[in-house]
């Protein structure tokens, strides 16, 4: 039997987010809301067209301005939104609205899409498995999509988007021949598709828990079931609004998204539907496992009570016989029999054997 391994050390996101002391501040106030981090902010730039590729790790966001108005696609990726000073500098240099900067640094945002005429602002939730700590991490990714550039903001470094960077470096597929809208689609598609990897790992955990549950329903298994149920709820909260975001994009309501890209967005929308349906299926399976656990516990209790009842049923007549002949009244004739002691033993054994045979005939044993 396999022992569930992922959920032993799985860290779960809060179903209800905790907010910082920015409550009550004026709109547009940039204040980081999220897990405290000390990592250094990384700024990566990829500028490309069909013939040329430039990739740099920048030390300052000001260096990206040289690529802002080029006739190419510029992808500026910023890892680390806890440094509000850098986020504010990027916002000032690229003319981003203060409300956008506030949402970027608030990592409890719900996935959404906002149209600001010159650019689109998209909030997504990216999930991945942390192999080092063996837990599932869900972080916020914010996208600024302009006709000349795409700016992405991540909470921490992750390798989910690295295959996309490899496609750009190796000029695979259509991405080097397309615009910023296709790059945005590729980022969204990478994030959505990685949910399938997480769901595959959770599916293996469900199979392991089911196998362990059938063999021996222990309180530890119940703890795993509840944790898995919470994790599925948290994943559902992440992917369900993303379905609405992709749906809005593929309807063609935004001029900067070309018709050729809408076809690909429809495929990404189908993937979000598959993820949602898989999560719903897993939730039903986990609810079924919870019912199975309660049934197993109830059946085990019934078995224990049945054994105790059988023992009680056997000893009740024996106790009655022992009680009668334990009264020692003077005129009890059986007390004077030479074979009285042996006879009573024979009667008691006969009663016990008869009851056991009866219970066995009734298939109670």
ABEGO torsion letter per residue (X at the ends): XBBBAAAAABBBBBABBBBBAABGBBBGBBBBBEBBBABBBBBBBBBBBAABBBBBBBABAAAAAAAAABBBBBBBBBBEAABAAAAAAAAAAAGBBAAAAAAAABAABBBBBBBAGABBBBBBBBBBBBAAAGBBBBBBBBBBBBAABBBBBBABBBAAAAAAAAAAAAGBEAAAABBAAAAAAAAAAAAAAAAAAAAAAAAAAAAAAAAAAAABBBAAAAAAAAAAAAAAAAAAAAAAAAAAAAAAAAAGABAABBAAAAAAAAAAAAAAAAAAAAAAAAAAAAAAAAAAAAAAAAAAAAAAAAAAAAAAAAAAAAAAAAAAAAAGBAABAAAABAAAAAAAAAAAAAAAAAAAAAAAAAGAX
